[in-house]
């Protein structure tokens, strides 16, 4: 019986988190989709992996046998993929990004990395918001500058913690305010990240802070910052943004105002926790030195 890598990752996450809810958040998938995949895997295996009870998931005897095997398979694949790619591009190091990084982080870190590892060619890659890992999940990035939250399987270094602001059309009714409490934005239309962004989409919609439990009004979705701000400027909806990005994306048709009662956004460097290559450690050290 064959199992694909995605199913193994789902199985390991569910076993380690002990609830479908926590595992789904870690994997950035919906709970129904995760439950369906686990059931399908069990049907093909011919036995159950979990005992499902009111307190969550518990591994069956069969699940306990397979869990260390699945972990070993995933770790071996991640290592093998990195090594195989290195045979084609032995000196290529890819840094993924979800938005422009700025904050005087990227340029000095890359320069220091090049000084420490002169044989490597560094490539910067902008990845759409539909991939909250900025290329780490599919192996196309070696490290990535990302906004948290991100799945627990990735190691992270928080580089900046910044207040969240809101981007408004210049003629919006709230544009004259010095700051805007989130309660005054709850009924406004918002520009959202794609659904595939999972908890990151919820974070940038302010969903966890909506005490009334009402879902946000999503007027449109965007896969990149420029696209989102174009929609804001056109009056389609509003968008939350980190304070540092208000300078990077300033434009005359937009107004940015702080939203003081929202928890801050965290910009982090992330990498695959199983990736132990020296080049990754050197880049993390370069960013740590600069940050």
C-alpha positions as CSV (number, residue, x, y, z in Angstrom):
1,X,0.0,0.0,0.0
2,X,1.4,3.4,-1.0
3,X,1.0,6.6,1.0
4,X,2.1,10.0,-0.4
5,X,4.2,12.5,1.5
6,X,1.2,14.8,2.1
7,X,-0.7,12.1,3.8
8,X,2.4,11.3,6.0
9,X,2.7,14.9,7.0
10,X,-1.0,15.0,7.9
11,X,-0.6,11.8,9.9
12,X,2.4,13.1,11.8
13,X,0.9,16.4,12.5
14,X,-2.3,14.9,13.8
15,X,-0.4,12.5,16.0
16,X,1.8,15.2,17.5
17,X,-1.0,17.7,18.0
18,X,-3.6,15.2,19.3
19,X,-6.5,17.2,17.9
20,X,-7.7,17.7,14.4
21,X,-8.2,21.4,15.1
22,X,-4.6,22.0,16.2
23,X,-3.2,19.8,13.4
24,X,-5.3,21.7,10.8
25,X,-4.0,25.0,12.0
26,X,-0.4,23.8,11.9
27,X,-0.8,22.5,8.4
28,X,-2.8,25.5,7.1
29,X,-5.7,23.3,5.9
30,X,-9.3,23.1,6.9
31,X,-10.4,20.7,9.6
32,X,-12.9,18.8,7.3
33,X,-10.2,18.4,4.6
34,X,-7.7,17.0,7.2
35,X,-10.3,14.6,8.7
36,X,-11.2,13.4,5.2
37,X,-7.6,12.7,4.3
38,X,-6.9,10.8,7.5
39,X,-10.0,8.7,7.0
40,X,-9.0,8.0,3.4
41,X,-5.5,7.0,4.5
42,X,-6.9,4.6,7.1
43,X,-9.2,3.0,4.6
44,X,-6.4,2.3,2.2
45,X,-4.2,1.0,5.0
46,X,-6.9,-1.4,6.2
47,X,-6.7,-0.3,9.8
48,X,-7.2,2.8,12.0
49,X,-4.4,5.1,13.1
50,X,-6.3,7.0,15.7
51,X,-8.9,6.4,18.4
52,X,-11.2,9.4,18.2
53,X,-12.7,10.6,21.5
54,X,-14.2,13.8,23.0
55,X,-10.7,14.8,24.2
56,X,-9.1,14.4,20.8
57,X,-7.0,11.8,19.0
58,X,-5.0,8.9,20.5
59,X,-2.8,6.6,18.5
60,X,-3.8,3.1,18.0
61,X,-1.2,0.3,18.3
62,X,-0.8,0.4,14.5
63,X,-0.4,4.2,14.6
64,X,2.3,4.0,17.3
65,X,4.2,1.6,15.0
66,X,3.9,3.8,11.9
67,X,4.6,7.2,13.5
68,X,8.4,6.9,13.9
69,X,8.6,5.4,10.4
70,X,6.6,8.3,8.9
71,X,8.9,10.8,10.7
72,X,12.0,9.1,9.3
73,X,10.5,9.0,5.8
74,X,9.7,12.7,5.8
75,X,13.1,13.7,7.3
76,X,14.9,11.5,4.7
77,X,12.9,13.0,1.8
78,X,13.6,16.6,3.0
79,X,17.3,15.9,3.2
80,X,17.4,14.0,-0.1
81,X,15.5,16.7,-1.9
82,X,17.9,19.4,-0.7
83,X,20.9,17.3,-1.7
84,X,19.4,16.4,-5.1
85,X,18.7,20.0,-5.9
86,X,22.2,20.9,-4.9
87,X,23.6,18.6,-7.6
88,X,21.8,20.7,-10.2
89,X,22.4,24.1,-8.5
90,X,25.3,23.5,-6.1
91,X,25.8,27.1,-5.3
92,X,22.3,28.5,-5.5
93,X,20.7,29.8,-2.3
94,X,17.1,30.9,-2.6
95,X,15.5,33.4,-0.1
96,X,11.8,33.5,-0.3
97,X,9.7,36.6,0.6
98,X,6.0,37.3,0.9
99,X,6.4,41.1,0.6
100,X,9.2,43.5,0.4
101,X,11.3,43.1,3.5
102,X,12.9,46.5,4.0
103,X,13.7,47.4,7.6
104,X,17.4,47.3,6.7
105,X,17.4,43.5,7.2
106,X,17.7,41.8,3.8
107,X,20.5,43.7,2.2
108,X,23.1,43.5,5.0
109,X,22.2,39.9,5.8
110,X,22.7,38.9,2.2
111,X,26.0,40.8,2.1
112,X,27.2,39.1,5.3
113,X,26.2,35.7,4.0
114,X,28.1,36.2,0.8
115,X,31.2,37.2,2.7
116,X,30.9,34.1,4.9
117,X,30.0,31.8,1.9
118,X,31.6,33.4,-1.1
119,X,30.9,30.4,-3.4
120,X,27.1,30.8,-3.1
121,X,24.8,32.7,-5.5
122,X,21.9,34.2,-3.6
123,X,18.6,34.6,-5.3
124,X,15.6,36.5,-3.9
125,X,12.2,35.1,-4.8
126,X,8.8,36.9,-4.2
127,X,6.1,34.3,-3.5
128,X,2.4,35.0,-3.5
129,X,0.3,35.1,-0.4
130,X,-1.4,31.8,-1.4
131,X,1.8,30.2,0.0
132,X,2.3,31.4,3.6
133,X,5.6,29.6,3.8
134,X,7.1,31.6,0.9
135,X,8.4,28.6,-0.9
136,X,9.5,26.5,2.1
137,X,6.7,24.0,1.8
138,X,7.5,22.9,-1.7
139,X,11.3,23.2,-1.3
140,X,11.7,26.1,-3.8
141,X,13.1,28.4,-1.0
142,X,15.9,27.6,1.4
143,X,14.9,30.2,3.9
144,X,12.1,32.8,3.9
145,X,11.1,36.1,5.4
146,X,7.6,35.5,6.5
147,X,4.8,37.0,8.7
148,X,3.7,34.8,11.5
149,X,1.9,32.6,12.2
150,X,3.4,29.7,10.3
151,X,3.2,26.0,10.7
152,X,5.1,24.6,13.7
153,X,7.3,22.3,11.6
154,X,9.3,25.4,10.5
155,X,12.0,26.9,12.7
156,X,11.7,30.7,13.0
157,X,13.6,33.8,14.3
158,X,11.4,36.8,15.0
159,X,13.1,39.8,13.6
160,X,10.6,42.6,14.2
161,X,7.4,43.1,16.1
162,X,5.3,45.9,14.7
163,X,1.9,47.5,15.4
164,X,-0.8,46.8,12.9
165,X,-2.2,49.7,10.9
166,X,-5.0,49.9,8.4
167,X,-4.8,51.0,4.8
168,X,-7.7,53.3,3.7
169,X,-8.6,55.1,0.5
170,X,-7.5,58.7,0.9
171,X,-11.2,59.9,0.9
172,X,-12.5,57.3,3.4
173,X,-14.7,58.6,6.2
174,X,-12.2,57.6,8.8
175,X,-9.1,59.0,7.0
176,X,-9.0,62.1,9.2
177,X,-8.7,60.1,12.4
178,X,-5.2,59.9,14.0
179,X,-5.8,56.3,15.0
180,X,-8.7,53.9,14.6
181,X,-9.9,51.3,17.1
182,X,-10.6,48.0,15.5
183,X,-14.3,48.1,16.6
184,X,-14.8,50.8,14.1
185,X,-13.5,48.7,11.3
186,X,-15.4,45.4,12.0
187,X,-18.2,46.2,9.6
188,X,-16.0,47.5,6.8
189,X,-15.2,45.4,3.7
190,X,-11.7,43.9,3.8
191,X,-9.2,42.7,1.2
192,X,-8.2,39.2,2.3
193,X,-5.3,36.8,1.6
194,X,-6.3,33.7,-0.3
195,X,-8.1,30.9,1.7
196,X,-5.0,28.8,1.3
197,X,-3.1,31.2,3.6
198,X,-5.1,29.7,6.5
199,X,-4.4,31.2,10.0
200,X,-2.3,34.0,8.3
201,X,-5.4,35.1,6.4
202,X,-7.3,35.2,9.7
203,X,-4.6,37.2,11.3
204,X,-4.6,39.9,8.7
205,X,-8.4,40.1,8.8
206,X,-8.3,40.6,12.6
207,X,-10.5,37.5,13.0
208,X,-9.1,36.3,16.3
209,X,-9.9,39.7,17.9
210,X,-13.6,39.8,16.7
211,X,-15.2,39.2,20.1
212,X,-18.7,39.1,18.6
213,X,-17.7,36.0,16.5
214,X,-19.1,37.5,13.3
215,X,-17.0,36.6,10.3
216,X,-15.3,39.5,8.5
217,X,-16.8,41.0,5.3
218,X,-14.4,40.0,2.6
219,X,-14.9,42.1,-0.5
220,X,-12.0,40.7,-2.5
221,X,-8.9,38.5,-2.2
222,X,-5.3,39.4,-3.2
223,X,-2.1,37.3,-3.6
224,X,0.4,40.2,-3.3
225,X,0.7,43.5,-1.5
226,X,0.6,45.7,-4.6
227,X,-2.6,43.9,-5.7
228,X,-4.2,44.4,-2.3
229,X,-3.3,48.1,-2.1
230,X,-4.6,48.7,-5.6
231,X,-7.9,47.3,-4.5
232,X,-7.8,49.6,-1.4
233,X,-7.1,52.6,-3.5
234,X,-10.0,51.7,-5.8
235,X,-12.4,51.7,-2.7
236,X,-13.1,48.0,-2.8
237,X,-12.1,47.4,0.8
238,X,-9.6,48.1,3.6
239,X,-6.5,46.1,4.5
240,X,-4.5,45.6,7.7
241,X,-0.7,46.2,7.2
242,X,2.4,46.2,9.5
243,X,3.6,49.6,10.5
244,X,7.0,49.1,8.7
245,X,5.2,48.4,5.4
246,X,3.3,51.7,5.5
247,X,6.6,53.3,4.4
248,X,7.5,50.7,1.9
249,X,4.1,50.9,0.1
250,X,3.3,54.6,0.5
251,X,1.2,56.0,-2.3
252,X,-0.8,59.2,-2.7
253,X,-4.2,57.6,-3.0
254,X,-3.9,55.8,0.4
255,X,-3.9,56.7,4.0
256,X,-2.4,54.6,6.8
257,X,-3.6,54.8,10.3
258,X,-2.6,52.8,13.5
259,X,-5.1,50.3,15.0
260,X,-3.9,50.5,18.6
261,X,-6.0,47.6,20.1
262,X,-4.7,44.9,17.8
263,X,-1.8,42.6,18.8
264,X,1.4,43.4,16.8
265,X,2.5,41.6,13.7
266,X,5.7,39.6,13.8
267,X,8.2,39.4,10.9
268,X,10.4,36.3,11.0
269,X,13.0,34.4,9.2
270,X,11.9,30.8,8.7
271,X,13.4,27.6,7.5
272,X,12.6,23.9,7.5
273,X,13.3,22.5,10.9
274,X,14.8,19.3,9.3
275,X,17.2,21.3,7.1
276,X,20.6,21.1,8.9
277,X,22.8,22.3,6.0
278,X,25.6,24.6,6.8
279,X,24.4,27.2,4.3
280,X,21.1,27.6,6.2
281,X,22.9,28.0,9.5
282,X,25.1,30.6,8.0
283,X,22.2,32.6,6.6
284,X,20.4,32.5,10.0
285,X,23.5,33.7,11.7
286,X,23.9,36.5,9.1
287,X,20.3,37.7,9.9
288,X,20.8,37.3,13.6
289,X,24.0,39.4,13.4
290,X,22.1,42.2,11.6
291,X,18.9,42.0,13.6
